[in-house]
């Protein structure tokens, strides 16, 4: 899952201590009071949050879903599984004993990540 997480999820990850270097990020542009929901995809950056040496403005790392999944497992011992029902052509995950269904695997992973960050960490 090499799709970056949403801006909201990136902010929540920062609050929960996500500290791994990422190539993509959300950053402030021209307005120091408003964090822009935009990516810099022109250059690869190897830095953590707010590393002013390499990127001189406030930023929030935008990790991929896969990077977040591994961080959750390695840092917090949380393993997320998403299942595919071939007959129904749906993806699903179980959160707090309840089964939730999604049309896309990215939707299922993002929901599970959000649940873990909000309720388990």
N, C-alpha and C positions, 0 to 999 in steps of 0.2 A: 504494500500500500504506500506508494510514493507520492500521494497527494498531501499537500500541507493542510494543517488544521486551520479552522476558522479563526478570525481575530478574537472572538469571544473566548474560544477554547485556549488560544495562545495566552491571553491575559490570565485565565484561570490557572494554566500551567505555571506561569511565572509566580503567581501567588503561592502555589503549592511547592515551589522549590525546583522546578525543572531547570537544570543547569548545564545542559550539554551543548556543545558547539553545533550550530546549524548553518546551512548555506542560505536559507531564506529567512526573511524577517519583515515585520511591520515596523515602520519608522515615522518619526516626526518630520514634516516637511514645511518649512516657512512659518508655521504657526507653533510656537513653543508650548501652547496650551492644549493643542489637539493632536492626538496620535492618529496618524493617517492609516487607513486600511488599504495599504498598497504594498506591493512587493518590489524589491530590487532584484531583478533576475539577470542583470547585465554582468554581474561579477560574483564570483564565489567568495564568501567571507568565512573565515574560521575564527569565530569569537563567541563569547557568551553574552548574556544580557548587558546592555549599556556599556560595552567596551569602547570607551572614548578614544582609545589609541588607534584602533583600526577604523572606526566609524564614528565621527564626531557629533552624533546627535542621539537622542534617546530612541531606543529601539526595543522591540520585543521579538524574541526568536519565534519563528514559525516552523516547528519541526513537522516532519511527515508523520502520518499515522503510525507507520512502522517504528519510527524512532520513539514515539510516545509509548507504544506497546512494550518495547524492550525496556524503556526507563521504568514503567510501572512494574514490570516483572523483576528487574534487577534491583531496583531501589526499595520497592514496597512488597515484593512477593505476590503481586496480583497478576494472574494470567487471564486474558480475555479470549474467549472463543466465539466465533460467529459460525453458524451452521447454515447450510444451503439445503433447501427442500426441493429436489429436482422435480417432483410431481407438481408442486404448487408454484415453482419458479420464484421462491421467496427466500430471503435471508432472515435469520432470526438469531436472537441472543436471549439469554435468561438473566434478568436483573432482579435481585432480591426475591427470587422465587417466582417471578412473573415472566412469561414469554412475550417478547415483542417482535413483531415482524416488520421487515423493510424490503423495499424493492431493490436496493443497491447495497453491496457489502460496505461501502464507505459510510453510508447512513447508519448501519448497524454498529460499526466500530466506533464512530463518533459518539453515538448515544451511550455506548458502554463506557467509553473513556470519560465522558461528561459525568455519568453516574458515579464512577469510581472516584473522580476528583471531588465531586460534591458531597458524597456520602461516606467514603471509606478513608480518605486521607485528610 
